[in-house]
Amino acid sequence: PKPMKKPGKLALPSQDSTIGKFLTQSGTFKDGDLLVNKDGLRIVPQSEEAIQAPPIKPLDNNHQLSIDDLDSIKVIGKGNSGTVQLVRHKWTGQFFALKVIQLNIQESIRKQMAQELKISLFTQCQYVVTCYQCFYVNGVISIALEYMDGGSLADFLKAVRTVPEAYLAAICKQVLKGLMYLHHEKRVIHRDLKPSNILINHRGEVKISDFGVSAIISSSSAQRDTFTGTFNYMAPERISGQKHGHLSDIWSLGLVMLECATGNFPYPPRESFYELLEAVVDQPSPSAPSDQFSPEFCSFISA
């Protein structure tokens, strides 16, 4: 009889090739020098010149954040790539907003998520939402963020429709301070500033959130030419595919403030999405009605 062939090695189904780019053999989410697993997030420099990340913000001197110590209360937000849950730390009672993202999403969204983590890790500013920790467990990325109990500016607008100038000035001042920090200290262009990415709390604090499509530039005068973000609030130069810098965020903020003041998006409704983009590029910039608002507000919007 013919000799029996030795059995070959067991062939396991290969992981999705796209997901495999982001995972190590030990099951750690990896993107460049960023590593995330069940114990949290860390930066592993790939060269001597690499910048060391600051330590993740602890709860206090006695407690470090662990995914096992977070009890889910309810879902407070949903998006294309995941959900946001209100969670409570079982030992301190502190609340967090936990952004939960399934890893079986398209590669571009995973890249955006990695970018958000890197920027959030290095960002420490009272006008930017704090990122406390990040975890990867069983195909899910969980990002523990500062909980802003007032929701977003978009939520606030739905409830009040318009915001009086005095309150709008306080909101705008805090957002501008956050943008100055991002632009000049961290060299970051947010690129997706809109009402839903500006959060508030019961103390009247206003903070910028969501850095998924943000860009890091070499200097505050440098520019980018990639096309990402929410189209409605994009500056004309971005829609046209031209190079853009931190001034594109100021344009977006101007639209947000004008929308808050009037209760309507600054551009009238169009038949199609493309007509709206054409209007942003080709028509004069929106302005605040001088008979309804102060000269200072009108000047700020038109600047």
DRENKE-603070 format. One record per residue: x, y, z of N, C-alpha, C, O, CB in turn; residue in one letter. Coordinates in steps of 0.1 Angstrom, whole numbers, plus 5000, padded with zeros to 4 digits. Glycine has a CB too. Layout:
DRENKE-603070
XYZXYZXYZXYZXYZA
...
This chain:
DRENKE-603070
500849885000500050005000500950135000502050125005499150005012P
500350234994501150364994501250425008500250415016500450464984K
502350475011502550545024501550655026501350735016503950585026P
501050675037500150785040500850915041501950925046499350755053M
500251015035500851145035500751205049499751185056500251245025K
501751275053501751345066500751455066500651535056503151395071K
499951465076498951575076499651715075500551735082497951565088P
499051795067499651935067499252015079498451965087499152005054G
499852135080499452215091498052265090497452285079500452335092K
497452275102496052325102495952465096496552555101495452315116L
495152485086494952615080493752685086492652645084494752605065A
494052785094492952865100492452975091493253025083493452925114L
491253005091490753115083491453245086491653285098489253135085P
491953315076492753435078491853545082490653545078493553475065S
492353635090491553755094491253835082492053835072492253835105Q
490253915083490054015072491354095071491854155080488854115076D
491854105058493154165056493154305060494154355065493454155041S
492054375059492054515063492154535078492854615083490754585058T
491354445086491454445100492854405105493354465114490354355106I
493454315098494754265102495754375102496754365109495154155092G
495654475094496554585093496554655107497554725110496254675082K
495554645114495354725126495554645139495554695150494054795127F
495754515138495854425150497254355150497754305140494754325150L
497754345162498954265164498554115167497354095169499854315176T
499454025168499153885171498553875185497753775187500353795170Q
498853965194498353955208496954015209496354015220499254025217S
496454065197495054125198495054275202494054325207494254045207G
496154345200496254485203495954565191496554545180497654515209T
495154665192494954765181496154845179496654905189493654845183F
496654855167497854925164497755015152497254975142499054825163K
498255145153498255235142499555315144499555415152496955315141D
500555285136501855355138502355325152502655215156501655505136G
502655435160503155415173502055415184502355415196504155535176D
500755405180499655405189499255255191499055185182498455475183L
499155215204498755085208497655095218497655175227499955005214L
496555015216495355015224494954865227494854785218494255095218V
494854825240494354695243493454715256493054825259495554595246N
493154595262492154605273492754685285491954725294491854465278K
494054705286494654775297494654925294495055005303496054725300D
494354965282494355105279495255145267495555055258494855185291G
495555265266496255325254497655365258497855415269495455445248L
498555345249499955405251500555425237500255375227500755305259R
501555515238502355555226503755485227504455505238502555705225I
504155415217505455355217506355425206506055395194505455195214V
507255505210508055585200508755485191509355385195509055675207P
508755515178509455435168510855495165511555425157508655425155Q
511155605171512555655169512855745181511955775189512655745156S
514155785182514555865193513956005193513756065203516055875194E
513556045181513056175179511556185183510956295184513256225165E
510956065184509456065187509056135200509856135209508955915187A
507956205199507556275211506856185221505956105217506556395207I
507256195233506656115244505256175247505056295249507456105256Q
504256085248502956135251502856165266503456095274501856025247A
501956255270501756275284500956165290500256085283500956415286P
501056145303500256035309498756055308498256165308500656015324P
498055945306496555945306496056005319496655985329495955805303I
495056085318494556155330493956065340492955995336493556265326K
494456055352493855965362492556025368492356145367494855935373P
491755935374490555985381490956065393490456185395489655875385L
491856015401492456085412493656005416494155925408491356085424D
494256035428495455965431495355815434496355745434496056035444N
494155775436493955635441493355545430493255425431493055625453N
492855605419492055525409492655545395492655665391490655555410H
492955445388493255445374491955385367491355295372494555375370Q
491655435355490455395348490655255342491655235335490055495337L
489655165344489655035338488355015332487355055337489954925349S
488354945320487054925313486054835322484854845321487354855300I
486654745330485854665339485154735350484154685356486654555345D
485554865353485054935364483955035359483455125367486055015371D
483555025346482555125341481255055339481154955331483055175327L
480155105345478855045344478055135334477955255336478155045358D
477455065324476655135314475355185320474655105327476455055302S
474955315318473655365322472655365311471555315312473955505328I
473055435300472155435288472955485276474055545277470955535291K
472355465264472955525252472455665250471355695251472455435240V
473455755248473155895247473455955233473256075230473955975257I
473955865224474255915211474555795201475055695206475456005210G
474255815189474455715179475055775166474655885162473155635175K
475955705159476455745147476655635137476355525140477755825149G
477255665126477555565116478455455120478455345116478055625103N
479455495129480455405133480355345147481155265151481855475132S
479355385154479155335168478155415176477355485171480555335175G
478255395189477355465198478155535209479355515211476455355205T
477455625216478055685228477155655240475955675240478155845226V
477755595250477055555262477455635274478555685276477355405265Q
476455665282476655725295477055615305476355515307475455805301L
478255625311478755515320479155585333479455705334479955435314V
479155495344479555545357480655455362480555335362478355545366R
481755525368482755445374482255395388481855465396484055535376H
482355265389481655195401482355235414481655225424481755045399K
483555275414484255305427484155455431484055485443485655265427W
484155545421484155685424482755755421482555865426485255755416T
481955685413480655745409480755845398479755905394480055805421G
481955875393482155965382481555925369481655805366483655995380Q
480856015362480255985349481256005338482056105338478956065347F
481155925327481955945315481055925303479955855304483155845314F
481455975292480755945279481655845272482855875269480556075270A
481155725270482055615264481655595250480555545246481855485272L
482555635241482355615227482755475223483855435225483155725218K
481755395218482055255215481955235200480955265193480955165222V
483055185194483255165180483555025176484554975181484255265174I
482754965168483054825163484254835154484254925145481854765157Q
485154745155486354745146486054695132486854725123487454665152L
484954635130484654585116483954695108482954665101483654465117N
484554815109484154925100485154945090486254895090483855055109I
484855035080485755055069487055115074487155185084485055135058Q
488055095066489455135069489555285072490255325081490455085059E
488855365063488955505065488455555078489055645084488155575053S
487355495083486855535096487855485107487955555117485455465099I
488455375106489455325116490655425116491155455127489955185113R
491055475105492055575104491655705111492455765118492455595089K
490455745109489955865115489955845131490255935138488555895111Q
489555725135489455695149490855705155491055755166488855555152M
491855645148493255645153493755795154494455825163494155565144A
493455875144493756015144493156085156493856165163493356085131Q
491956055159491256115170491956085183492056165192489756075170E
492355955184492955905197494255985199494656025210493155755196L
495055995188496356055189496256205193496956245202497156045176K
495356275187495156415190494656425204495056515212494256485180I
493656345208493056355221494056325232494056385243491856265222S
494956235230495956195239496856315243497256325254496756075235L
497256395233498156505235497456635239498156735241498956525223F
496156635239495456755241494956775256494256685261494156765232T
495456875262495056905276494657055277495557135279496256875286Q
493457085275492957225275491557225281490757135278492957275261C
491257325289489957335295488757365285487657355288489957435306Q
489157395273488157425262488057315252487457325242488457555255Y
488657195255488557085247488156965255488756945266489957055239V
487256885250486756765258487956675262488756635253485656685250V
488056635274489156555279488956405275487856355277489256565294T
489956345270489956195268490756135280491856155282490656165254C
490056055287490555995299491355865296492455835302489555965309Y
490755775288491455645285490755585273489655625269491355555297Q
491455485267490855415256491255265257492255235262491455475242C
490255185253490455035254490054965242489255015234489654985266F
490754855239490354765228490154625234491054565240491454755217Y
488854575233488554445238487554375228486554435224487854445252V
487954255223487054175215486454255203485254245201485954115223N
487254315195486854385183486154515185485554575176485954295176G
486154575198485554695201486554795207487254765216484354675210V
486554915201487355025207486355105216485355145211487955115196I
486755135228485955215237486855335242487955315247485455135250S
486355455240487055575243486255645255485155685253487155675231I
486955655266486255725278486555875277487655915279486855665291A
485455955275485556095274484856165285484056115292484956135260L
485256295287484556375297483056385293482756405282485256515297E
482256365303480756375301480356515302480456585312480056285311Y
479756575291479156705291477656695292476956655282479656785278M
477156715304475756685306474656775299473456745300475456685321D
475156885293474256965286474056925271473256985264474657105286G
474756825267474656775253475456865244476356935248473256765249G
475056865231475756945221475057075219473857095223475856865208S
475657165212475057295208473857265198472957345198476057385201L
473957165191472857125182471657085190470557125187473257005173A
471857005201470756975210470157095216468957115217471256875221D
471057185220470557315227469757395217468657455221471757395232F
470157405204469357475194468057425192467057495190470157485181L
467857285192466557225191465657265202464457275199466757075190K
466157295214465357325225464957475225463857505229466057285238A
465857565221465657705223465457775210464957895209466757765231V
465857715199465857765185466857875183467657875173464457815182R
466957985191467958085189468658115203468058085213467258225184T
469858165202470658195214470858345214471358405205471958115214V
470458415225470658555227472158595226473058515229470158605240P
472458715221473858755218474758745231475858695229473858895214E
474258775242475058775254475558635257476758605260474358825266A
474658535256475058395257475958345246476858265248473758305259Y
475658395234476358355222477858405224478758335219475758405210L
478058525229479358575231480158485241481358455238479258715237A
479458435251480158345261480558215254481658165257479258325273A
479658165246479958035239481058055229482057975229478657985232I
480958165221481958185211483358205217484358165212481558305203C
483458285228484758305235485458175238486658165236484558395247K
484658085244485257955248485757875236486757805237484357885257Q
484857875226485257795214486557855208487457785203484157795204V
486657985207487758055201489058025209490158005204487558205201L
488958015223490057985231490557835228491757805228489757995246K
489557745226489857615223490557605209491557525208488657525223G
490057675199490657675186492057735186492957695180489757755176L
492257845194493657905195494557805201495757795196493558025204M
494157725211495057625216495357515206496557485204494357555229Y
494357465199494557365189495457415177496357345173493257315183L
495157535173495857595161497357625164498257595157495157715156H
497557695176498857755178499757675187500957685187498657885184H
499157595196499957505205500057365200501157305202499357505219E
499057315194499057175189499157165174499257045169497857105194K
499057275167499157275152498057175146498357105137500557225148R
496957185151495857105147494757185140494257285146495257015159V
494257145128493057205122491957105125492056985122493257225107I
490857155131489757065135489057005123488856885122488757135144H
488657095113488157055100486657005100486156965090489056955094R
486056995112484656955112483957025123483056965130484656795114D
484157155125483457225135482057255131481757305120484257365138L
481157215140479657225137478957215150479557185160479157115127K
477657255151476957255164477057115172477157125184475557285162P
477057005165477056875172478456845177478556755185476656765162S
479456915173480856895179481256995189482457005193481856885167N
480257085193480557175204479657135215478457145214480257325199I
480257095227479457045238479457145250480357225251480156915243L
478357135258478157225269477757145281477357025280477057325266I
477957205293477557135305476757235314476557355310478757075313N
476257185325475357265334476157385340475457475345474757185345H
477457385340478257495346478457605336479057715339479557445351R
477957585323478157685313479457675306479857755298478057825319G
480157565308481457535301481157485287480257405285482357435309E
481957535278481757495264483057435259484157495261481357615255V
483057315252484257245248484057185234483057145230484557135258K
485257185227485257125214485456975215486256935223486357195205I
484856905206484956755206485156705192485056775182483756685213S
485456575191485456495179486556545169486456635162484156505172D
487756465170488856505161489156395151490256375146490156515170F
488056325146488156215137488756255123489456185117486856155135G
488456385119488956425106489956545107490256615097487856465097V
490456565119491356675121492756645115493056525111491556695136S
493456745112494756735106495856805114495656915120494756795092A
496956735115498156795122499056865111499356795102498956695131I
499356995113500157065103501557095110501657095122499457185098I
502457135101503857155106503957295114504857305122504857155095S
503157385110503157515117501757585116500957535108504257615111S
501557685123500157755123499957815110498757855107500057855134S
500957835102500757905088500657795077500457835066501758005086S
500957675081500957565070499557535066498557575072501557435076A
499357465055498057435049497957285045498957225043497757525038Q
496657245044496357115039495457125027494857225025495657025051R
495357015019494557015008493656895007493056864996495357024995D
493456815018492556705018491156745020490956855026493056595028T
490156665016488756695015488056615025487556505021488156685001F
487956655038487256575048486456665057486756785058488156485056T
485356615063484556695072483156705067482756645057485156835073G
482356775075480956795071480756915061481157025064480056825084T
480256885049480256975038479557105042479957215038479556915026F
478357105049477657225051478457335058478157455055476457195060N
479357305066480057405074481557425068482357495074480157365088Y
481757375057483157385051483357525045482457585040483357285040M
484557575046484957695040485057685025485257575020486357745046A
484857795017484857785003486157724997486057644988484657924997P
487257755003488557704998488657554999489357484991489757775005E
487957505009488057355011487057285001487457184996487557315026R
485957344999485057284989485657284975485457194967483657364989I
486457394973487057404959488257314958488857304947487457544957S
488657244969489857164968491157234969492157184966489857084956G
491057364974492357444975492957414989492357344998491957594974Q
494157454990494857445003494157525013493657635011496357485002K
494157475026493457545036494257535049495057445051492057495038H
494057635058494757635071493757655082492557615081495757735072G
494257705093493357715105492157815103491157815110494157765117H
492257905093491157995091489957925086488857985087491658105080L
490057805081488857735077488057695089486757685088489257605069S
488657675100487857655113487157775117485957775122488857605124D
487757895115487058025119485858045110484858095115488058145117I
485958015097484858025088483657935094482557985095485157975074W
483957815097482957715102482357775115481157765117483557585105S
483157835124482657885136481658005133480658025140483757935145L
482058085123481158195119479758145115478758205119481758275108G
479758045107478457985103477657935115476457955116478657875093L
478357865124477757815136477157925144475957915149478757735145V
477858035147477358145155476158215148475258245155478458245157M
476258225135475158295128473858205128472758255129475558325113L
474058075127472957985128472357985142471057985144473357835125E
473157995152472658005166471858135168470858135175473757995176C
472358245162471658375164470358385157469458445162472658485159A
470258325145469058345137468158225138466958235134469458365122T
468658115142467757995142467757915129466957815128466458025147G
468457965119468457905106469857885101470757965104467557985096N
470057785093471357765086471557885077470657925070471457625079F
472757945077472958075070472658075055472358175049474358115072P
472757955049472457945034470957895032470657795039473457855027Y
470157965024468857915022468857775016469757735009468058005013P
467757695018467657565013467857564997467357654991466357495016P
468557464992468657444978468057314973467757234981470157444974R
467857314960467157194954468057064956467556954958466957214939E
469357084955470256974957471457014965471757134968470756924943S
472156914970473356924978474457004970475157084976473856794983F
474556974958475557034950475357184947476257264946475756964936Y
474057224947473757364946474157444958474557554957472257384943E
474057374970474457434982475957464982476457564985474057354994L
476757364977478157374976478557484967479457564970478857244972L
477857494956478057604946477857744952478557834950477257584933E
476757754960476457874967477557914977477858034977475057864974A
478057824984479057854994480357904987480958004991479457735002V
480657854975481857894968481658014960482558104960482257774958V
480558034954480358144944479658264949479858374944479558094932D
478858254959478058364964478758444975479658384982476658324969Q
478458564978479058644989478758565002477858495004478458784990P
479758585012479658525025478358575032477958685031480858555033S
477758485040476558525048476958635057478058655062475958405056P
475958715061476158825070474958835080473858785077476258965063S
475158895091474158915101473259035098473859145095474758915116A
471959025099471159145096471459265106471359245119469659115097P
471859375101472259485110471159545118471459605129472959595102S
469959525114468759575122468359485133467459515141467659605113D
468959365134468659265144469759245154469459195165468259135138Q
470959275150472159235159473059355160473059455153472859115153F
473859345171474759455174475859475163476159385156475459435188S
476459595162477559615152478659525155479359475146478059755153P
478959495168480059405171479859265165480759195160480259395186E
478659215167478359075162478359075147478958985141476959025167F
477759175140477759185126479259185121479559125110476959305121C
480059265127481459275123482159145125482959105116482159385131S
481859075136482558945138482158845127483058775122482158885152F
480958835123480458745113481058785099481358695091478958745112I
481158905097481658955083483158955082483758965071481159085080S
483858935093485358945093485958835085487158835084485958945107A
